[in-house]
């Protein structure tokens, strides 16, 4: 199964990683990246493992929670998906509609 990271998701990782490194040290940034990649690691085998986004009505948009982070992804089809797009990563304390990701998901 094909798994891709959107430009927005990559920007999320870079932005969060830089913030964590500057404010909490390099080990915190490294731990964040490892946690997100480990969480996403099983998606190819279990694409439906994430829950449907409670903020959205679209069943193709899902999330995996890697506390305190939400990894938002989109399936290309609900029945027998062949592709996954990671669309973003946000802190779970943030309301999704208050992030730039919200506009992208609703376009």
N, C-alpha and C positions, 0 to 999 in steps of 0.2 A: 504494500500500500504506500502510496506517495504521501509524504508529509513535508509541508513547506512552511516557512516563516514569512509572514508579510513584512513589508518595509516598516509598517507601524509597530509590529511586534518586536522587530529588531531594535527599533528606536527606543521602545519601552525598556528592553533589557539594558541597553547602553545607558540610558538616562538613570534608571534605578541603580545600576551597577556603579556609576560615577557618584551618585548621591551617597550610597552606602560606603563607598571607599573613602570619600572626603569626610564623612561625618561619623563613621563607625569603624573605619579601618579596612584594609584590603581583605582580611580574613572574612569579614562580614559580606563583602561583595562577592567573594569566591563562593561562600556558603549559599548565598542567594542563587547564583547561577547554577550551582550543582543541584540545588533543590528543584529549580524549575526544569532543568534538563532531565532529571530523574523522574519527575512527575509526568513529563511529556513522553518519556521513553517507551511506555507501554501502549501508547495510542495506536500505533500501527497494528498491533495485535488485537486491541480492544477499543475500537473507535467510539463505541457507545458507552464507554465507562464513565464519561463525564455526565453531569446532570444538565438538563435543559436549563438555559439561563432563566432565572426567575424574573429578570428585568424585561425579558423579551417574549414574544409569543411564537417565535420561529423555532421549531424543533430541530432545525439543522444547526443552530447556534447553541453551543454547549460550553461548559466550563469544568475545569479540574481545579480543585482547591489544594494549594500547597501553602498552608498557613504561614504567614498572613496574606498570601498572594492568590489571586484568581487568574488562571490562564484561560483566556477565551479563545475558542476555536470553532471552525465551521466545517461541517461535512459537506461533501459534494452531493450526497444522496443519503436518505435515511435507511432505505433497504439496500443492503450490500454496498456500502460506501467504498469508493476506490481512492479517494483523496481527502486529505485533511489540510486545512490552512489554519495555522496559529495566527490569530488576528491581533492579539494584544495581551498584556499582563498589567494588572492593576492591583493596588493594595485593597484588601477586603474591607477596610474601614471606609473606602471611598464609595459613594453612590455612583454606579456606572453612568447614570445620566449627567453627572457632573464632571465627566472626563472627556477628552477629545475623541476617545474611542466611540462614544455614544453616537456622535454625528456620522461617523464612518459606518457603523452598524445599521443606521437608519436611512442610509442613502441608497 
